[in-house]
Amino acid sequence: MLGGCESIAAPYPADWPPLSNAGVGCRSVAGAYAQHGDRAPGGWSTTPYGRLTWLATGHELQLVGDPALFSFPERDAFEIRAGTDVRRWSLRDGEVACGRTGRLEFRRRSYTVELIPFGPQWRFQRVSFARLHDGSLVAEYDEVYWLLVFFVIPMRAHYVDWYRYPAAASP
């Protein structure tokens, strides 16, 4: 049987503050952060830069102002404010949730069918955020990608990238 598999996972950088937020909970990410930060070496990124709100929303033209304000305005709601733009999610609908690791998680799925030679493609993305002890925000971008080449040959890819955004002054 023909098939393929690829995995490119950047390790968490040893020179960044320790990633330890066990027991803190996802609400600790509330705060103001710069839109542009650092991407860890290694890994594989589908974007030339990791704008904070692009990672969160998956959309290039939403929430582009600086800084990005993360907040929980209600018990079951999470909100990002950037400039005059605001986007709110319910923590009950599954797209955004407090993960088992204590991080805030964004989960996205997509399905497309490409023209020959490619076939159906499935993408599963999870972006998790945690606040570090130095006040910066770290994001782990984790993507699993399935593809049926010629609608027959299965291919799977797994990518992990890390980003860090410095705390910013609230406007």
Secondary structure by P-SEA (a helix, b strand, c coil): cccbbbbbbbccccccccccccccccccccbbbbcbbbbccccccccccccccccccccccccccccbbbbcccccccccccccbbbbbbccccccccccccbbbbbbbbbbbbcccccbbbbbbbbbbbbccccbbbbbbbbbbbbbccccbbbbbbbbbbbbbcccccc
